[in-house]
């Protein structure tokens, strides 16, 4: 379902308002017809203060309103007028407030140019596929061309621009004109012949192929296939300067270099003499400055060498003086070393004498210590023997056998555990009674716990 802008409500079920109707018509028109070419005659042409162009496009049976906004109208290189047959590339639009159908024009050309553009594009694709536009096959333009050949009409304004530019930039350059018509029937063949003549003479280092701006019909000679192939086959590098910056021809794509205007082509074919002079002046100043710096450094080195240059006898005397000084320093150093070593030796001997042990006092002390050790060992043995005897007596008193020898007995139950309480036994339970000599097996008759 078509989109209807928000906020638009119908006045009744099944009845559309004018606003709703126009909104739906706009959707249908703009969505159903895309960008297309339309041909017809211009009428009622006006250019508003805003820069927008308003006109009607008509034929024998119908007409349609058109608008071309300022951004697109400024790109036209010709002035539309009433009665002109044109072809426009436009998209359909519908102005809702007034319910008007119109075309929004994107591009406009004079009628009949469509076939020329198509032929231009076909030839361009053909030569591109053959590699004639390949940058790898193009030759560099000489930086310092001695002779410049100009192929154009002697009456062309472009020739004056080229000559004035060459004269201004490099007056010493020689210029050869190869005159030829650059417009009209047979112009392409005449241009190719002039190009061949320039190449055969071999005088020019670079060729400028130029003419001023114009319509596509005016420039059509430079879209000729034979001329394009002649430019590609030229033995001399070719610079094209055809029309204005926005004009492109087949020759521009084939030439070794393309300039947007004839003046720019002259600039490509000639060095900037003023810039070269400035560069030479700067290099000359730099060279003089470097030469002076080198001279100053060499003079300084000469002064230093002169100061270092002495008579051999003077050098020998100075060397003898240096040797004597070194000899004295060696003797002083040897004397100081011998003294230092002597002092260190006496100190070492004194420390050695202090560290040497005295044997006589040590022997007597050793004998006294041995006697004291023997006496101490005997006393310790006797003391320990007495302690052992006392401990043995105490142990004998604690021996259970000694208690049994005094008439006591040791009672164990059937499990072998020592009975210390009568209540732990039951009548009839077997017991073992250990006396001083032997054991007695018995059975409990009764138990009394008091």
C-alpha positions as CSV (number, residue, x, y, z in Angstrom):
1,X,0.0,0.0,0.0
2,X,1.2,3.5,-0.9
3,X,2.7,5.6,1.9
4,X,0.6,8.6,3.1
5,X,2.3,11.2,5.2
6,X,1.7,11.2,8.9
7,X,-1.0,13.6,10.2
8,X,-3.2,13.3,7.1
9,X,-6.6,11.9,7.9
10,X,-9.4,11.1,5.5
11,X,-12.5,13.1,5.7
12,X,-14.7,10.1,5.6
13,X,-14.7,6.3,5.1
14,X,-13.7,5.6,1.5
15,X,-13.3,9.4,0.6
16,X,-9.8,10.9,0.0
17,X,-8.9,14.4,0.8
18,X,-7.1,16.4,-1.9
19,X,-4.0,16.2,0.2
20,X,-4.2,12.4,0.5
21,X,-4.8,12.1,-3.3
22,X,-1.8,14.3,-4.2
23,X,0.4,12.4,-1.8
24,X,-0.6,9.1,-3.3
25,X,-0.2,10.5,-6.8
26,X,3.3,11.7,-5.9
27,X,4.3,8.3,-4.6
28,X,3.0,6.6,-7.8
29,X,4.6,9.1,-10.2
30,X,8.0,9.3,-8.5
31,X,8.2,5.6,-7.7
32,X,7.1,4.4,-11.1
33,X,9.3,6.6,-13.4
34,X,13.0,6.8,-12.7
35,X,15.8,8.9,-14.2
36,X,15.2,9.0,-18.0
37,X,16.1,11.0,-21.1
38,X,13.4,13.2,-22.7
39,X,13.7,15.3,-25.9
40,X,11.7,18.4,-26.9
41,X,11.7,22.1,-27.5
42,X,12.2,24.7,-24.8
43,X,9.4,27.3,-24.2
44,X,8.7,29.8,-21.4
45,X,12.3,29.7,-20.2
46,X,13.1,31.9,-17.2
47,X,16.1,32.0,-14.8
48,X,15.1,33.1,-11.3
49,X,17.2,35.3,-9.1
50,X,18.0,32.2,-7.1
51,X,19.7,30.7,-10.1
52,X,17.0,28.0,-10.7
53,X,15.7,27.6,-14.3
54,X,12.0,27.1,-15.0
55,X,10.7,26.1,-18.5
56,X,8.4,23.9,-20.5
57,X,9.5,21.1,-22.7
58,X,7.1,20.5,-25.6
59,X,6.6,18.6,-28.9
60,X,3.8,18.8,-31.5
61,X,1.2,17.2,-29.2
62,X,2.1,17.8,-25.5
63,X,4.2,19.7,-23.1
64,X,5.6,19.2,-19.5
65,X,6.8,21.7,-16.9
66,X,10.5,21.4,-16.0
67,X,12.8,22.8,-13.3
68,X,16.6,22.7,-13.3
69,X,18.0,23.8,-9.9
70,X,21.0,26.2,-9.7
71,X,23.6,23.5,-8.8
72,X,22.9,21.7,-12.1
73,X,22.3,24.8,-14.2
74,X,25.7,26.2,-13.3
75,X,27.4,23.2,-14.9
76,X,26.0,24.1,-18.4
77,X,28.6,25.5,-20.8
78,X,25.9,27.0,-23.1
79,X,22.9,29.2,-22.6
80,X,19.4,27.5,-23.0
81,X,16.8,29.6,-24.9
82,X,13.3,29.4,-26.1
83,X,12.9,27.4,-29.3
84,X,16.1,25.3,-28.7
85,X,15.8,21.6,-29.3
86,X,17.2,19.8,-26.3
87,X,17.5,16.5,-24.6
88,X,17.3,16.4,-20.8
89,X,18.1,13.7,-18.3
90,X,15.4,14.1,-15.6
91,X,13.4,12.4,-13.0
92,X,9.6,12.8,-12.5
93,X,8.3,14.7,-9.6
94,X,4.8,15.9,-8.4
95,X,4.4,19.2,-6.6
96,X,1.7,18.3,-4.1
97,X,0.6,21.9,-3.0
98,X,-0.5,22.8,-6.5
99,X,-1.1,19.2,-7.9
100,X,1.4,19.8,-10.7
101,X,3.5,17.2,-12.5
102,X,7.0,18.3,-13.5
103,X,10.4,17.1,-14.4
104,X,13.5,17.7,-12.3
105,X,16.3,18.1,-14.8
106,X,19.7,16.7,-13.9
107,X,21.5,17.4,-17.2
108,X,20.7,19.1,-20.5
109,X,22.3,18.9,-23.9
110,X,21.5,20.3,-27.3
111,X,19.5,17.8,-29.4
112,X,21.5,15.6,-31.7
113,X,24.5,15.4,-29.3
114,X,23.5,12.1,-28.0
115,X,24.8,10.2,-31.1
116,X,28.1,12.1,-30.8
117,X,28.5,11.2,-27.1
118,X,27.7,7.6,-27.9
119,X,30.3,7.5,-30.8
120,X,32.8,9.2,-28.4
121,X,32.2,6.5,-25.7
122,X,32.5,3.6,-28.2
123,X,35.8,4.9,-29.7
124,X,37.1,5.5,-26.2
125,X,36.3,2.0,-25.0
126,X,37.8,0.5,-28.2
127,X,41.1,2.4,-27.9
128,X,41.3,1.8,-24.2
129,X,41.0,-2.0,-24.8
130,X,43.8,-1.8,-27.3
131,X,46.0,-0.2,-24.7
132,X,46.4,3.2,-26.3
133,X,45.5,5.0,-23.1
134,X,48.0,2.9,-21.0
135,X,50.4,5.2,-19.1
136,X,53.2,2.7,-19.5
137,X,53.3,3.3,-23.3
138,X,53.5,7.1,-22.9
139,X,56.8,8.9,-23.1
140,X,58.0,11.5,-20.6
141,X,58.0,15.2,-21.8
142,X,61.5,16.6,-22.1
143,X,62.4,18.9,-19.2
144,X,64.6,21.2,-21.3
145,X,63.2,21.0,-24.9
146,X,65.3,23.2,-27.3
147,X,62.7,23.2,-30.0
148,X,58.9,23.2,-29.5
149,X,56.5,22.4,-32.4
150,X,53.0,23.8,-32.2
151,X,50.2,22.2,-34.3
152,X,47.2,24.5,-34.6
153,X,45.5,27.2,-36.7
154,X,47.6,30.4,-37.3
155,X,44.4,32.4,-36.6
156,X,43.6,30.5,-33.3
157,X,43.6,32.5,-30.1
158,X,45.2,29.5,-28.5
159,X,48.3,30.1,-30.6
160,X,48.8,33.6,-29.1
161,X,48.4,32.1,-25.6
162,X,51.0,29.4,-26.3
163,X,53.5,31.8,-27.9
164,X,53.2,34.4,-25.1
165,X,53.6,31.6,-22.5
166,X,56.7,30.1,-24.2
167,X,58.2,33.6,-24.6
168,X,57.6,34.4,-21.0
169,X,58.9,31.2,-19.6
170,X,61.9,30.4,-21.8
171,X,62.7,33.1,-24.5
172,X,65.6,31.0,-25.8
173,X,63.4,28.2,-27.0
174,X,62.9,27.9,-30.7
175,X,59.2,27.5,-31.8
176,X,58.1,26.0,-35.1
177,X,54.5,26.3,-36.2
178,X,52.8,23.5,-38.2
179,X,49.7,25.3,-39.5
180,X,46.5,23.3,-39.9
181,X,42.7,23.9,-39.5
182,X,41.4,22.6,-36.2
183,X,37.7,22.6,-37.0
184,X,35.4,21.7,-39.8
185,X,35.3,19.0,-42.4
186,X,38.6,17.3,-43.1
187,X,40.3,19.0,-40.1
188,X,41.2,15.6,-38.5
189,X,43.1,14.5,-41.6
190,X,44.9,17.8,-41.9
191,X,45.9,17.7,-38.2
192,X,47.3,14.1,-38.7
193,X,49.2,15.2,-41.8
194,X,50.8,18.1,-39.8
195,X,51.7,15.7,-37.0
196,X,53.4,13.4,-39.5
197,X,55.3,16.3,-41.1
198,X,56.5,17.5,-37.7
199,X,57.7,13.9,-36.8
200,X,59.4,13.4,-40.2
201,X,61.3,16.7,-40.0
202,X,62.8,15.7,-36.6
203,X,63.4,19.3,-35.5
204,X,61.0,19.5,-32.5
205,X,61.8,17.9,-29.2
206,X,58.1,18.1,-28.2
207,X,54.9,18.9,-30.0
208,X,51.9,20.9,-28.7
209,X,48.5,20.0,-30.2
210,X,46.1,22.8,-29.2
211,X,43.0,24.8,-29.9
212,X,40.6,27.0,-27.9
213,X,37.3,25.8,-26.3
214,X,34.0,25.2,-28.0
215,X,31.1,22.8,-28.3
216,X,31.4,19.1,-28.8
217,X,30.8,19.7,-32.5
218,X,33.6,22.3,-32.6
219,X,36.1,19.8,-31.0
220,X,34.9,16.8,-32.9
221,X,38.0,16.6,-35.1
222,X,40.0,15.6,-32.1
223,X,37.8,12.6,-31.5
224,X,38.8,11.1,-34.9
225,X,40.1,7.5,-34.7
226,X,42.8,8.1,-37.4
227,X,44.1,11.2,-35.6
228,X,44.2,9.4,-32.3
229,X,46.3,6.6,-33.8
230,X,48.6,9.1,-35.4
231,X,49.2,10.8,-32.1
232,X,49.9,7.4,-30.4
233,X,52.3,6.5,-33.2
234,X,54.2,9.8,-33.2
235,X,57.9,9.6,-32.7
236,X,57.9,12.9,-30.9
237,X,56.2,13.3,-27.5
238,X,52.8,15.1,-27.8
239,X,51.2,17.4,-25.3
240,X,47.5,18.1,-25.9
241,X,45.9,21.4,-24.8
242,X,42.4,21.3,-26.3
243,X,39.5,23.4,-25.1
244,X,38.8,24.3,-21.5
245,X,39.5,22.3,-18.4
246,X,36.2,20.5,-18.5
247,X,36.6,19.5,-22.2
248,X,37.9,16.0,-22.9
249,X,38.7,14.5,-26.4
250,X,40.1,11.2,-27.5
251,X,43.4,12.9,-28.3
252,X,43.7,13.9,-24.7
253,X,43.6,10.3,-23.6
254,X,46.1,9.2,-26.3
255,X,48.6,12.0,-25.9
256,X,51.7,11.6,-23.8
257,X,50.5,14.4,-21.5
258,X,47.2,16.3,-21.3
259,X,47.0,19.9,-20.2
260,X,43.6,21.5,-19.3
261,X,44.2,24.6,-21.5
262,X,46.6,25.6,-24.3
263,X,48.5,27.9,-21.8
264,X,49.0,24.9,-19.5
265,X,50.3,22.8,-22.4
266,X,52.9,25.5,-23.1
267,X,53.9,25.4,-19.5
268,X,54.3,21.6,-19.6
269,X,56.5,21.8,-22.8
270,X,58.8,24.5,-21.5
271,X,60.8,25.0,-18.3
272,X,60.2,28.1,-16.1
273,X,63.1,30.3,-17.0
274,X,62.6,32.6,-14.1
275,X,62.5,29.7,-11.7
276,X,65.6,28.3,-13.3
277,X,67.4,31.6,-12.9
278,X,66.4,31.8,-9.3
279,X,67.5,28.3,-8.8
280,X,70.8,29.0,-10.5
281,X,71.3,32.1,-8.5
282,X,70.7,30.2,-5.3
283,X,73.1,27.4,-6.4
284,X,75.7,30.0,-7.3
285,X,75.4,31.7,-3.9
286,X,75.5,28.3,-2.2
287,X,78.6,27.3,-4.3
288,X,80.4,30.5,-3.5
289,X,79.5,30.2,0.2
290,X,80.8,26.6,0.3
291,X,84.0,27.6,-1.6
292,X,84.6,30.3,0.9
293,X,84.0,27.9,3.8
294,X,86.4,25.4,2.2
295,X,89.0,28.1,1.8
296,X,88.7,29.2,5.4
297,X,89.0,25.6,6.6
298,X,92.1,25.0,4.4
299,X,93.7,28.3,5.7
300,X,93.0,27.3,9.2
301,X,94.5,23.9,8.7
302,X,97.6,25.6,7.1
303,X,98.0,27.8,10.2
304,X,97.8,24.8,12.5
305,X,100.3,22.9,10.4
306,X,102.6,25.9,10.4
307,X,102.5,26.1,14.1
308,X,103.3,22.4,14.4
309,X,106.2,22.6,12.0
310,X,109.5,22.8,13.9
311,X,113.3,22.4,13.2
312,X,114.5,18.8,13.6
313,X,117.1,19.8,16.2
314,X,114.4,21.5,18.2
315,X,112.3,18.4,18.1
316,X,115.2,16.2,19.1
317,X,116.0,18.5,22.1
318,X,112.4,18.4,23.2
319,X,112.3,14.6,22.9
320,X,115.5,14.4,24.9
321,X,113.9,16.6,27.6
322,X,110.9,14.4,27.6
323,X,113.0,11.2,27.9
324,X,114.9,12.8,30.8
325,X,111.6,13.7,32.5
326,X,110.4,10.1,32.0
327,X,113.6,8.7,33.4
328,X,113.4,10.8,36.5
329,X,109.8,9.8,37.0
330,X,110.8,6.1,36.6
331,X,113.6,6.4,39.2
332,X,111.3,8.2,41.7
333,X,108.6,5.6,41.1
334,X,111.1,2.7,41.6
335,X,112.5,4.2,44.8
336,X,109.0,4.7,46.2
337,X,108.1,1.1,45.4
338,X,111.2,-0.3,47.1
339,X,110.6,1.8,50.2
340,X,107.0,0.7,50.3
341,X,107.9,-2.9,49.9
342,X,110.5,-2.6,52.7
343,X,108.0,-1.1,55.1
344,X,105.4,-3.8,54.3
345,X,108.1,-6.5,54.8
346,X,109.1,-5.2,58.3
347,X,105.4,-5.1,59.3
348,X,104.9,-8.6,58.1
349,X,108.0,-9.9,60.1
350,X,106.7,-8.1,63.3
351,X,103.3,-9.7,62.9
352,X,104.9,-13.1,62.3
353,X,107.0,-12.8,65.4
354,X,103.9,-11.9,67.5
355,X,102.0,-14.8,66.1
356,X,104.7,-17.5,66.7
357,X,103.8,-19.7,69.8
358,X,106.1,-20.1,72.9
359,X,106.6,-23.9,73.6
360,X,108.0,-24.0,77.2
361,X,105.0,-22.3,79.0
362,X,102.6,-24.3,76.9
363,X,104.3,-27.7,77.8
364,X,104.2,-27.0,81.5
365,X,100.6,-25.9,81.2
366,X,99.8,-29.0,79.2
367,X,101.3,-31.2,82.0
368,X,99.3,-29.5,84.7
369,X,96.2,-29.9,82.7
370,X,96.9,-33.6,82.2
371,X,97.4,-34.2,85.9
372,X,94.2,-32.3,86.7
373,X,92.4,-34.3,84.1
374,X,93.5,-37.6,85.7
375,X,92.5,-36.5,89.2
376,X,89.2,-35.2,88.0
377,X,88.5,-38.5,86.1
378,X,89.2,-40.7,89.1
379,X,87.0,-38.6,91.4
380,X,84.2,-38.6,88.8
381,X,84.4,-42.5,88.5
382,X,84.2,-43.0,92.2
383,X,81.3,-40.6,92.6
384,X,79.3,-42.3,89.9
385,X,80.0,-45.7,91.4
386,X,78.6,-44.6,94.7
387,X,75.5,-43.2,92.9
388,X,75.0,-46.5,91.1
389,X,75.2,-48.5,94.3
390,X,72.6,-46.2,96.0
391,X,70.3,-46.4,93.0
392,X,70.6,-50.2,93.0
393,X,69.7,-50.4,96.6
394,X,66.6,-48.2,96.0
395,X,65.7,-50.3,93.0
396,X,66.0,-53.5,95.0
397,X,63.5,-52.1,97.5
398,X,61.1,-51.5,94.8
399,X,61.4,-54.9,93.2
400,X,58.1,-56.9,93.5
401,X,60.0,-60.1,94.1
402,X,61.5,-58.6,97.2
403,X,58.0,-57.8,98.4
404,X,56.9,-61.4,97.6
405,X,59.8,-62.7,99.6
406,X,58.5,-60.9,102.6
407,X,55.2,-63.0,102.3
408,X,53.1,-61.0,100.0
409,X,51.3,-62.4,96.9
410,X,50.3,-61.1,93.5
411,X,46.8,-62.0,92.2
412,X,45.8,-62.0,88.5
413,X,42.4,-62.8,87.0
414,X,41.7,-65.2,84.2
415,X,42.8,-62.6,81.6
416,X,46.1,-62.1,83.3
417,X,45.3,-58.6,84.7
418,X,46.5,-57.8,88.2
419,X,43.6,-57.7,90.7
420,X,43.8,-54.7,93.1
421,X,40.1,-54.7,94.2
422,X,38.1,-57.6,95.5
423,X,35.0,-56.3,93.8
424,X,36.6,-56.9,90.4
425,X,36.2,-60.8,90.9
426,X,33.1,-63.0,91.0
427,X,32.6,-66.2,93.0
428,X,33.8,-69.2,90.9
429,X,36.1,-67.1,88.7
430,X,39.6,-68.7,88.3
431,X,42.6,-66.7,89.5
432,X,46.4,-67.1,89.6
433,X,48.3,-66.3,92.8
434,X,52.0,-65.5,92.4
435,X,54.2,-65.9,95.5
436,X,57.9,-65.6,96.0
437,X,58.6,-69.0,94.6
438,X,56.0,-70.3,92.0
439,X,52.3,-69.7,91.2
440,X,49.1,-71.1,92.6
441,X,45.9,-71.7,90.5
442,X,42.8,-71.1,92.6
443,X,39.1,-70.3,92.3
444,X,37.2,-67.6,94.2
445,X,34.8,-69.0,96.8
446,X,33.4,-65.7,97.9
447,X,34.1,-61.9,97.7
448,X,34.1,-59.4,100.6
449,X,34.7,-55.8,99.6
450,X,34.9,-54.3,103.1
